[in-house]
């Protein structure tokens, strides 16, 4: 019996929607995009190789994108076509944004169905929303598709052209349309910090008492001029505001002496109403920022958790510029407030919010709990416990949505001032005639939305009930030495906020932008983004030679134009043509040329001048070679000597003293280089100095020959007293400890991060013990899916053996595949490499990860790797994994 086929992007989403629609519909997943632009020239169809630009665009055919089906999607397409044969109609139910619209279009283009096609859209996965989407389908919105296709073309065009420039820096570095301005922002912030000059200023804190109650005050003004604070100084440490007074330390000490044990009278009491309104419901960027500050989540983690909540039907769509709540959502929020709080917490009229984002994209509403009745966080605890990321993020979204419909927080702020008349000479430059001391406090009288958000107000203190003319006793006064601080570096959430303010990028792109720039150009320490030296080189090259390409307004204008394409006001092809070939201005085609690139001096581009040392040697910072996608910066002295940089060195702390210290350490380590004795094969064992310190090496490196044997020197070793016996022991690492009955091979070793044991085994697609737990019919179904010929009359054991044998991964087969095919297989096996996207990992390393399953466990002491045995290793791996605490 035929039934409608609903196609969504995600298996989880498919499962949720299938539970809603029941057995009258078949729901399948495309597992994301089923087609993509070719990853390399190898993937371009043969007949188009000489016509295509940037490995994916036919410029002379109206900038038409060439799409191919990745290897890991061929089976998905086969399964979808199989499901189509018994379908009465197809509902394309991908997300309601440009990318989702593009996925629907790709499905239509690739599947070429001969049955009715309908586009169903929804922004939450609830029974009512899904039923409404089924009842009210629409056509594919080609304006949205064209905008997404234009973005893909533009990103491919700019990415390829900019990457030509980046080769000057060495290695295969990327420089995308949005990531380049993002890196520029981070570099500019670092340069601000470098040029910042600290200024000193002083605060006078006073302990007071009146009517038996103690409280604190500060000096507000001296001689009718307010005491300077950090905001009164400029970037270069100068006091810009001439109506401010800045006392020095000598004057602060004298003033504190004069103030102790005197009385003053209240001369001014100012009481103001305090009122704060709730923030708008979350849009993508504000959710990312709030999750960062309150939960410590990175943007990519936030989006991953939000995606799961959306697919489970718990929240609305999580990629949106909008802060608007639907009438249904407002009603649900107000009903929850009415049922759970006093009537004073519910405003007479619903609150409405307008988006502050220019050209708010598509017709989404804000991110909120799904449905007509909001599920409180404690009601999802059966699925997600209170410590889970899902529970924490759902609670954040729930509370933000509810609080956005609650009444204001109200209270009052009281400021109290006392004027003290005195005739004192504090220094040769300052005579004090009068001063004013003040304090303030905020009293919350009605919590309003804060009862849900628990939002803090400015620090306040309890104040006694005072009136004009009351006497205040000053018991003690102390000065607080302060310094102005350079502007903070961007955090991930701060960078997203800045990009959004500038109109660069879109909600769906921010997490991936940060992921890309932190691969090479920026390191993430805690929540702080710190530029690597290679980032300065990148920005310098682009700013000096191609300034338009990193101009913020220029990049924002491209986003606006893409919005206009989505709205049907601009045609994609003429717009791309104008950008590429120029329209009254120089197009990208003539802007980035081999001639211009050849004029860029690689040595100059990769050098940052630092300082001169005590001996008159010039010291430069070199961005270094690109190794495994990361630059290895180092210091270069004018006498030719080099020194490696530690992992946490930043430009603002890399001064003359630190540079000289690094060279001194290098010189001391260099003296430790020697021959320690002979290896059993007769070759000398050298102690050599490497970028991570001294190490052992047998013999010399010879061109065209296998690399010599090397081994670690333990951090606990005294290098000068290392014996030949110890050296041979260490050169025996990693030690092979043996195998267990499950085929795991155990080894012990010492790496850059300390001692560890590892276990590995040849990776199989299927393991016999897992197959034997299945029914025979299931085994036959697996064999058919894998296109393996089996003896169906055979036993379960024989069929299992045939499946395992015929699906073994062969290294020679992987070597013959393209990088993109290898990436696809790595995804099938769910290979993960920390802090790296699979596309950015070298093919040999990917193949190694595919061929072997590996797990590591840390050891406490380096010497343990020389003594641990197989039984002890097996016992360690039988325990749950715990992260090793850093010292």
N, C-alpha and C positions, 0 to 999 in steps of 0.2 A: 504494500500500500504506500503510495507516494505521500510525502508530507513536506512542508516548507523547510528549507535549509537556512539556518541563521549562521553567518560567519563572523566571528569576532577575532581580535588579535591574540588574546591570551587564553591559555588553557584554564587558568583559574577563573577568569571572567566567563568563559564558556560553561564551566561547571555551575557557577552561580546563576547564570541566565537559564540554563537547562533546568535547574531546580524550580525556577519560577514558571517557565513555559510548559513543563511536563512533557509527556511522551507524544503530544500532538505535533511537536516540532523536533527536528534534529539540529543540535547546536555543535558547530565545529570551530576549530581555531586555526588561523593562518600562522600562528606563532610569530607575530610581528610582520615586517615587510616580507613579501614573497619574491620581490625583485629589488635589485639595487644597481647603482652605477658600477661599472667594472672597477675592481680594486687596483688592477694593473693592466698593462698592455696585453698580457697573456690572456686575459679574460675577454678582451674585445673580439667580437665575431670577426672571422677572417676577412669577410668581404668588406668590412668597414675600417680595417686597420689603417688604411692610407687616407681615410676621410675624416676620422674622428679627431677631435682636439681634447686635450686634458684627459685622455683615456675615458671619454664618456659623452662628448657633446658634438653634435653635427652643426657647426656654426652656420654653414651655408644652407641649411634646411630650417632656418628660423630658430636656431639654438635648441634643436630637438635633442633631448637626453636619450642616450642609448642604455637600455636596461638589460641585465642578464639575471638569470636565476642562479643564486649561489648553490653549491653542491648540497648543503645541508637543508635546502628547501625543496629539492626535487621530489622527495618522498611526500612532503606536505601537499604539494600540488597534485601528485598522483592520488593521494587520499581524498582531496577535495573534489577532484574530477569524478572519482568513484562515487562519492556521496551525491554528486549532482545527478547521476543517472537515475536515481530513485526520488529526486526532489520535484515537487510541483512548482516551486518558485524559490527564489533566493533573496534573502534579506542581508544586505551588507551592513554590518552593525559595528564598524570600527568607531573610534572616538570622534567626538564632534569638534574637531579642530582641523587645521590645515593638514597636519600629518595624517590624521585619521581619514580625512577625505581623500588624501593621496593613496592611502592603503586600499581604500574601497575601489578607487579607479584602477589601481594595479591589479587587483583581483579580477575586475571586469575585463581588463585588457588581456590578462594571461589565461583566464579560464574560458573566455569566449562562450558563455552559456547561451543555449538556445531556448531557455525558459524565461519567464518574466523576472526582471531584476528590480528590487526596491531598496532604497537607502533608508535605514531606520537610525534615528539619532536620539540620544538621551544623555543627560548629564548626571544621572544617578541610577544605580542598579537596584530598583525596588519594583515590586509587582505592578504598582500603578504606572510608574514611568515606562516600564517595558511594554505593558499592554497598550499604553498611549502611543508609543513609538511604532508598535505593530499596526495599530489602527490608522496612524497618520504618517505614512512614509512619504518620502520626497525623492526627487532626482538627485544624482550626484551634482554637487555645486562645483562647476568647472572653474569658477573664479577662484575658489579656495585651492583647487588643484593647481591652477596656473600659478598662484602665488607660491605654493610649496615647490612646484617644479622650478620656478624662477629662482627661489632661494637655493635649491640644490645646484642649479647651474652656476649661479653667482659664487657660491662657496667653493665649488670645484674650480672655477675659473681663477678666482682670486687666490685660493690656496695653492694651486699649481704655480701660478706666476710669482707669488711671493716666496714660495719655497725655493725657486731658482736663486733668489737673492741670498737666502739663508745658507746656501751651500758654501758661500764665502767663509762662513764660520766653521766649516768642517762638519762632516756627518750629515745625515738625512734629517734635517730639522724642519718642523712645520711652522707656518706663519699664517694663520687663518684670518679671515675678514673681521671677525669679532674678537678673537683671542689676542690679536696684535694690539688694538687699543686697550684691551684689559691689561696686558703686560706693561704697556706704556703708563697707565695709571699707577701701577705698583712701583715702577721705576721712578716716576716723578715724585711720588710720596717719599721714597727713600732719599732722593736728592734733596728734598725739603728738609729731611731729618739731618742730612750731612751738613747742610749750610746753616743749620739752626745754632744760634748762640744763646747759651743759658744766662738768665738774669736771676739775681738773688733778691728776695724781698722778705719782709718780716711781718708776722701777725702777733698781736699781743692778746693773750687769753687771760681773762680775769675771773676769779672766783668771787662771787658776791653772796650776800645774805640780806634778807629782809623779812621781818615778822617770823624769824626762826626758820625760814625755808631757804635752802641754798640753791643757787643756779649760776649759770655761766654767761659772761658777756665778752665782747671783743671791742677793741678800739675801732671806731668807725671813721673818725676824722681827727686831724690835728690842725689847729689854726684854720678851721673852716674848709680844709682840703681833705678829701677822703684818702684813707690809707690805700696805697697801691695794692692791687691783686694781680694775678697772673695775666688776666685779660687786658691789662693796661700796657703790657710790653709788646713790642713788635718782634718779628722773626729774628732780628739781629741783637736782641737784648736791650734795646733802647726803650726808655719810658716815653711812650708816644702821647699819652694823655697828660697835658700840662696842668690839668686841674687835680692831679693826684700828687701825693707826697710819698716818697720812698725813703724810709729811714735805714741807716746802716746798723750793723750789729752793736757797735759801741753805743749808739743812740737808743737802741732797743733795751740794752742792759740798764742804762741810766733811767730810762722811762719806767721800767718795771720797779726799780728801787723807789722812785718817787710816788708810785701809785699804791704801794703796799700800806695797808692799815689807815686808809683815809675814807671819808664818807662823801657821797654825792646824792643829789636829789633828782627825782624823776621830772624831766622837763617836757617829755612828749610821749604820748601813747597813741598808737595808730592801729586801728582794728579794721581789717578788710575781710570781705566775704571770700571764702575759698570754694571753688566749684570746678570739678573735673568731669568731663564727659567720657564715655567709653570709646575705645578705638573701634574702627570698622571691622567687619568680619574679614577673615584672611583671604588674600589673593596669593598666588604662588610665591612671590618674592617675600611678602611679609610673613608667610608661614615658614619659609626657610630661615629668615632672620630670627623669628621668635623661637623656633626649634633650636637654633644655634645658641642663643643667649640663655634660654631656660632649660634646655635638655642636653646641650652639648653636641647636638647632631650636626654633621656636615650636610651641605645642600644635597649631595647625591644620596646620602643615607635617608634624609627626610623624604626625598622624592620616591625612593624605593619603598619605604614604609607606607607612605601615602598611597602609592600604587596598589599595594596589597589591600589596604583598607577600602579603596575604591572598588577593586575587583571582588571583594567580599560583600559589597553592597552596604558598607558602613558609612561612607562619606560620598559627597558629590565629586565630580571630576576635579582633579588636583592641578591642572594646568590652565590657569585663568588669570586675566588682568582685572577682572571685575570684583567690586566689593558689594554688588547688589544682591539682596536676598529676595527670592520669589515670595509671593503672597503666602504660598504654602509654608515656606520656611519661617516667615515672620509669625504666622499663626501658630506653628509648632513651638517656636521659642517663647512666645507670649503665654501659651497654654502651660508650658513647663514652669515659667516664672510664677504664674497665677497659682499653680498647684503646689508649689514648693516654697514660696516665699510670701511674706506679708504683702498686702496690696500696695504699700508705699514703694515697693521695688519695681512696680510695673508702671511705665509712663501711660498717660491717658491716650496718647497716639503712638503708633509704631514709629520707630526711628528709621530713617532712610539715609543711604550713603551714596555719594557719587564717586566714581573712579577718578583718581588723580593721575592716572596713566594716560598719556596721549594716544589716541587711536586704540582705545581698548578693543582687544581682539575678539571677534566672534560673539556669539550670544550666550556665553556662559554666565552663571551667577557665581557668587563667592564660594569658597570652600566651606562646607558645613556638614553636619551629620545628615545622612540621607533619610528620606521618608517624610511622611506627614506627621509622624509622632517620633520625636528624637529619643534614641535609646541612650539612657544615662551610662556613663563609663562603667559603673559597678555592674551593669547588666551584661557587659561583654566579657566579664572576668572568667566565665566558664570556658571561653575560647582563648582569651589572651589574659594571662595573669598580670598582676599589678606591676611586676618588674619588667614586663615585655616592652619592646619599643613601640609595638602597635597600641598597647594600652596607653602609654605615655602620650603619644602623638594624638590619638583619638581624644583623650582628655583635654589636651591643649586646644584642639579644634572645637570641641563641644563647649568648653568654658568661654572661648572667644565669641562663639556664636550667641550663646545665651547672654553674656554680659553686654553684647552690642545692642540688645533690646531692653536693657535695664535703665533705671533712673541714674542721674548724676550722683557722684560723691560730693557731699557738701560739708562745710565747716567754716572756720574762720582762722585767719592768720593775724597774730598780735605782734606788733613791734614796739619795743620799749627803749627809749633813749634817756641817757643822763648826761648833762653837761657839767664838766669840771673846769673851773677856772684855776689857772696856776701860772706863775711866773718863774720858769725854769730854763736854764741854759743847758741843753743836752750835749751840745758840741759847738765847735767854732762856727758851724754852718746852720745850726738850728736852735732857735729860741722858741719855747712853747708858751703861748698865751692862754690857749684853751684846747680842750679835747672833748670829744663826744664818745661815750661808750654805748653800745646797743646790743640788744638780743632780740630774738624772735622765736615764735613757736606756732605750729599749726595744730589746731584742734579739730579732729574729725567728728562731726556731730551726727552725720548720717552716712553710712558706708556706701549705699547705693550699689553700683556694679562691682565695687571692690570686694563685696562679700563672696563673689565668685572668683574674681581674678587675683585677689589678695595683692594688688599692686601697691608697692611702697610709695610713700610720699617723702618729701625732703625731710632730712633728719630734724627732729623737733624735741623740745624738752618741756616738762611741766613747769609752768610759771606761776608764781604766787599772785594772788589778787592784789594788784597795785593801783594807786591813783596818783595823779599829778601832785608833786610836792613831797611824796613819801621818801624817806631816807633809805639809801642802799649803802651797806657797809662793804668795802672792798677788803677781803681777807688775804688775797694773794694774787700775784700777777706773774705770768711767765711768757717769754717770747718763743715763737716757733719759727725756726729758720726754714724758708721755703725756696724752691727753685722752679722757674718755668721749665716746662718739659716740651720736647719736640712733638710735632703732630703724631698721633698714633698711626702705626701701619694699618693697612686694610686687613680686616678679617674677611673670611669668605662671605659672610652675610653683609658686611660693610661694602665689599666690592660689588655685590649684587645690587645693593641699594644705589650705589653710585652709577652703575651701568644703566639701571632703570631710570634714574634721574636724567641721564644724558640721552635716553632713548635708544640705547645700543642693545641689541639682542632682544630675546623674548623669553617668557617664563619657561618654556620647554627647553631652552638652550643653556640657561645659566649653569646648571649642574655640570653639563658636559664641557662648557668653556673652562670652568675651574679645574675639572679633571685633566683637560689637555694641557693647560699652562703649568700645572703642578707636576706633570710628567718630566719636564725639562727645565723650564725657565724660572720656576718659583718653588720654594719649599714651604711646607706648611708646618709651623711649629705651634702646637696647641691650636689656637684659633687664628694665628697670625700668619699672614702671607709675606714671606721675605724673598726678595728677588735674588737669584743667583747672578754671578758676574756675567754669564752668557746673556742674561736678560738685558743688561745695560748695552752690550754689544748689539743685540738685535734692534733695540729701540734706536740706538745711535745711527745705525745703517739706514733704517727706514726713515727716520726723522730728517736726516741730512740729504738723502737722495730721493725719497718718495714720500714727502710729507703728507700729501693728500690721503694716502692709504692708512695713515694712523691718526688722521684728523677726526676729532669726536663728532663734529657737526656733519662732516661728510659721511661718516658711518651711520649716524642717526638718520640722515636723509635717505639712505638706501632702505632702512627699515620702514620709513614713511612711504616710500614708493612701493614696497612690497605690500603694505597695507592697502594702498590705492589699487593695486592689481587684485587683491582679495575682494575689494569693494566694486570691482568692475569698471573703475575709472581710468585705468591705464592698461595697455596691452603689453603682455610680457615680452614678446619677441623684439619689437622696436625699442623697448626700454633696455634690454640686454645689449642690443646692437649699438645703441648710443653709448653705453658704458664701455663696451669693448673697443669700438672704432672711433668714438668721440663724436661730439655734436657741438661744434664751436669751441670745444676744449680738447686737450690731448686725451685720447682714450687709453685704456689699459694696455692695448696692443702696442702702442708706440711709447708708452711710459716706461715699461719694463723691457729693455732690450739687452741683448748680449753685450753690445758695445758699452752701455751704461754700467752693467754689472762688472765688466772687465776693468773698469776704472776704479773700482772699490779696492783699496789696499787691504788684503786680509790681515796682514800683520798689525796695521793701525787699528782695524776694526776689532781685533781681539785683544787689544792692550788698553789697560786703564792705568794712567800715571798715578803713583801713590805718594812717594816721599823720597827723601835722601837720607841715608843712614849716617851714623856718627863718623864714619870713615870717608864720607863723600861719595859713596856708591849710590847710583840711582836705583830705586826699587819700583818695579812695575807689577801689576796684577795681570796675569794672562788667563784668558777664559779656559784654555786647555783643550785637550782632545775630547772628542765625543766617544765615550765607551759605553756600549749597551744602552744607548739613548740618553746618557747623562754626561754632562761636561765635567771634566776634572780640572778645576782651576788650580793655579799654583803661583808662587811669587818668583820673579826673575830679577836677579841682581845684575848690575852692569858688568861685573866680572865673570858673568856666565853661570854662576851658581844658582840653583833653584831650591825652593822649599815648598813642600805640600801644605795645603790649608786644611785645618780641621773641619769637621762637618758643620759646626755651629758658628763659624766665623761670618760676620756680616761686614759690609763696607763701613758702617758707621763706628765699628770698634776696631777696624784694621788700621791702626796708626803706626807711627815709627817704632814705638816701644814693642808692640806685638810683633811687627815684622822682624825686628832685630832678634827678638826672643826665638822666633821660629827658625831663623838661620843659625842661631847659636845651638839650638837643639839638634838641628840637622848636622852641624859640624861635630857635635859630641857623638852622635850616632855613627857618623862616617868613620870615626876613629876606631869603632868596634869591628869594622870589616876586616876579616882575616881568613886564612885557611885553618880549619880546626883539626884536620886529619884526613885519612883516606876512607872512602866508602869500600865495602867488600869487593866491588868490581875494580878497585884500584884508582878510581877518579877522585880528585880532591873535593872535600866538602867545604864550601865557602859560607861564611856569614856575610850576607849582602843586605843592603839597605833599600827598602821599597817604600811605596807611598804610605803603607800602614805600619811602617817600622821595620826592624831587622827580621830576616828570615834565612832559612837554610837552602842551599842549592848545590847539587852534585854536578861537577864539571861546568862547562861553559855553553852558552847558547851558540848554536851553529846554524847558519842560514840554510834552509831547505831540509833541516833535520828535525826530528821530534824534540819538543821542548824538554829541557833537562828536569830531572826529579827535584821537586822542591818540598819543603816541609816547614811547619810553624816553629817559632820560638815562643815559648809561653811567656805571658806577661809576668808571671812569678819567677821566671828564670833570671839569674844574674848572667848577662850575656858574656861578660869578661871571664867568668869561671865555668862556662858551659863545657862539658866534657865530650869526648868523641863518642862514648857510650850513649850519653843523653841525646846527642845529635842523631845517631843512627836510630834510636827509639822514635824520635819525632819524625824522622823521614819515613818511618813505617806507617804513618797515618795517611789516609784513614785505614783503620784495622778492620778486617773482615772477621766478625764474631761467629758467623755461621747462619744456618737457616732454621726456621721452625716448621712444624708440620703443615702449615697453611701456605708454605712457599715464600714467606717473607725472608729476605736476606738482611742481616743486621750489621751495621758498621759504626765505628766510633771515630770522631774527628774533632779538630779545632778549627773554627772559622773566624771571620772578622768580628763576629759578635760573641765569641766564646766557645767553650766545649759543648759537644752535643753528640747524641746518637741518632742514627737514622735507620729506618727500615724501608726496603723497597722490594717490589716484585713486578714481574712482567705483567703489564696491563692486559686484561682480556675484556672483550665487550660483554661476555657472559661467563659466569663461573658455574661450574657443574653443580656445586652444592645448592646454589640458588635455583637452577633449572630443575633439579630433582624435586623441589618443593611444589612445582607447578603440575597441573594436569596435563595428560598427554595431548588433549586437543589444543591446549595453550601452546605447547611446544611446537605442534604442527603449524599453528598460526604464526609463531615467531619465525619458523623456517621459511614460510611463504613470504613474509614481510622482508626477510633477508635474501630472498631468492636463492635459497639453498635446496638442492635436491637431496631428499632424505628417503630412507626406507620407512614408509608409514606403518608397516607391519612390525617394525623393530620395537624393542623395549624402550622404556623411558631413558634408561642409561645410555643405550646406543644412539638414540636421537640427540640426547644432550651432548654426547661426545662429538657428534657430527656438527652440531651448532657451534660448539666451542672451537673446534678445529678449523671450520670454514670462516670464522669471523676473527681469527687472530690478526693482530696488527703487524704488518711487516715493515721494517725500517726502509727497505729498498723502495717499497711502494710510496711511503711518505716522502722520500727524497725526490721521487719523480713528479710529485704533485706541485702545484703552484702554492705560494705562500697563503693565498686566500683559501684554497682547499684545505690546507693544513689547519688554518684558523677555524674553519668550519668543523673539522673533526675534533679539534680541541674543545670546541663548544659542546659537541655531542657528549664528550666524556666529562663535561663540567670541570675542565682544567682551570685552575685559578692561579694567578701569579700576583702576589701582593703589590699594590700600588701601580699596576701596569694593566693597560688594555691589551688584549691578546693581539690586536693588530700592530701594536708597537713593540712586540717581542720578536727577537731574531728567530728565523725559521729553525736553525739547529736546536735552540733551546726549547722551542715549542715541541719539536719532534721528540726530544729527550723526555719532556713532561708527559707526552702522549704514550710513549713506550713503557714508562715505568710509573707506578704509583709510589709516591714517597711520603713519609711522615717523619717529622723530627721531634725530638725531646731534648731539652737542655740538661746539661750536667752541672753539678755544683762547682767542681774543681777541674782545672785543665788536666791534672794528673789522672783523673778518673778515666779518661779516654784510653789510657795505657793499661789499665788494670781490669776494667769492667768485663764480665763474661756474658755469654749468650743468655743464661738463665736470669741474670740480673736485668739485662736489657728487655727481655720478654715481660718481666714483672713490671718494669717502668711503663711499658706501653699498655699494660692491662689497666693502668690507673687512668682516671679522667684527665684530660689535658688541662693544665693550668699555666697561665702566662707567667714567665719568669719575671720577678720584680727587679727593676733596675736599681743599682746601688746609688 
